[in-house]
Amino acid sequence: MSKIDALKSSILQYIQHMGPYDYAAYAWLIILFFVMILLAIIVARKNALLSIVITLISLLLLFVGPFILKHYLDIYLRPSITKSTEIKKLTFSNTLIVKGHITNISKKTFSTCRVNIDVIKNSNSDIKNFLYKLKPLLKKTMFIDKPIEVNATEEFDVVFNDYTYKKDVNISMNSMCY
């Protein structure tokens, strides 16, 4: 799956699972954009530079705002905890097995979850660790399509075939549940 297809899939899944708070937040963002544009038009007669600044801020809000809103909506409406419990490199095969679990800490039952797992090189240098996070060794996305009740935990296994890296690795996991 290409990066564009993954992004498209992620956006479509999010839109399919939008709730009333999502709609209200995005409606608020659009109304705020139009109010700021109206303000820029009103201010334009007195101060053209200030009008341009307000217009640029409103455009920035329109393009960056949805990502920030989604992030905070996920934190407050759909929180979950995803942890890796075991990382096992098989001895006689080029396979890495990652076991983990996801816990629903929100106030509603999740019907589906998408879990992203990244295998990242490990280093003693913080700068190298940051750079390794930008380009993981392996990535995998899995879907958990069964309901996860409030305060319940669901375990999962992820298998990475053709794993040939010999040194220690870190596992990064994040989840989006709806």
N, C-alpha and C positions, 0 to 999 in steps of 0.2 A: 504494500500500500504506500503510495507516494505521500509526501508531506501535505500536498494540496488536498488529496482525498481524505487524509486523516483530519485536517482542519475542517473540511466540509462536513464530514461525519460528526465531528464534535459539535459544530454549530447546529446542525440539524437535530441532533439528539437533545441539545439544550432547549431549542425552540419547542420541540415536541413535549417537553416536560415542564414548561413554564407554568407558574402558578400566579395567583392574584398579586402577590407581592412583587414578583418579577415584572408583571405588566405595569403596576403602579410606579415602580422605580424607573422603568424606561420611559413611561409617559411623562414623569416628572423631569427627566433629562431633556426630552424633546421640548417641553414647555419652557424650561429654563433657557434652552438654546434660542427659541423664538423671542423670549423676553429680552435676552441680551442683544439680539440683532435689532429689535425695536429700540432699545436703549441706545445702541450705536447710531441709529438713524436720527434719533432725537438730539443726541450730543453732537452730531456731525455739523450742525449749523454753528455751533459755538466753538468747537475745538476738533479739527479734523484729525489730528494726531491721536487724541484720546479715543475717537471713534474707530480708528484703525486698530488700536490696541484692543479695544473691547471686541471688535470683530474677530481678530486673531485668537483671542482667549475663547470666544464662543465656538470657533471652528475646532480649536484644540479640544475643548470640552466635548464636542460632538464626536470626534474621532477616538479620543482616549477614554472618555467617560464610560462607554459600554463595557470595556474590559475591567475597569475599576469597580463598576457596579456589580458585574458578575462575580468578581473575586469576593466582595463583601457580602453579597447575597449567599454565596456558597458557605462562607464562614458562619453567618448568623442563622441561616435557614436550614442548611443541609450539612451540618458538621459530622465528620466521621474521623476515626483514628485508624490509620493503616500502618501496620508494623510487619517487618520481616522477623520470623521466629527462628529460621534455620537456613543456612547456606551450605550446600553440600556439593563439592566437586567429585564426581564419580571417578574412581581410580583407573578403571580399564576402559573408559569411554570418554569421548570429548563432550561431556554433558555436565551442565550446571543446573542444579535443582534449587529453587528458592521457595521456601514455605513461608506463608504469612497469614495474617488475619486482618479482617476489617470489622470495626465495631461501630455500630450506629449510636451516636450520642445526640441525635436530634430529637425532636418531639413528635416525629411522624415516621411511619414505616417506609423504608426504601423499597421500591419495586425493582430497580435495576442500579447497578454500579459499574463504572468503568475504572479499572485499576491500571495505572501506568507504572511499569517497573523498568528501572535503568540500572545497568551494571556499570559501575564507575571504577576506574583505576584508583588505587590508594597511594598516597604519598605523605611524607612528613612535612612537606611545605604547604602552607595554607594557600599560597598563590597557585601552585600546581593543582591542588585539590579543586579550587574554583574553576580553573581552566578545564580540568577533566570532567566537571559537571556539565560544561557547555557541549562537550563532545563525548558522550558515553560510549563504552565498548559495545554494549548491546542494549536494545530497547525492545520492550514487548508490551502490548496492550491486551488486557483480557476483560471480558464482561462477566459479571455475576448477575444472571437474570432471574434469580429467585428472591422472594421478599426477605428483607432483613428487618426484623422487629426492633422496636426501640430498646436500647441497651443490650441487644443481642450481638453475638460475634459470629462471623462466618469465616471459616478457614479455606485457604486455597493453595494450590501448588502451581508453579510456573517452571517449565522445562526449557532451557536454552541448549539447543543442539549445536554441534560444531564449535564448542567453546574450547579454545586452545591457550588462553592466557594463563600463565603459571603463577603469577604473584597474587598477593592479597587484593581483594576488591571490596568496595562498599556497594550497598544496595540502596537505591533511592526509590521510594514508592509514594505515589499520591493517588487519590481517588476522587471521583466525582459521582455522587449518588443522587438519585431522583426518586 
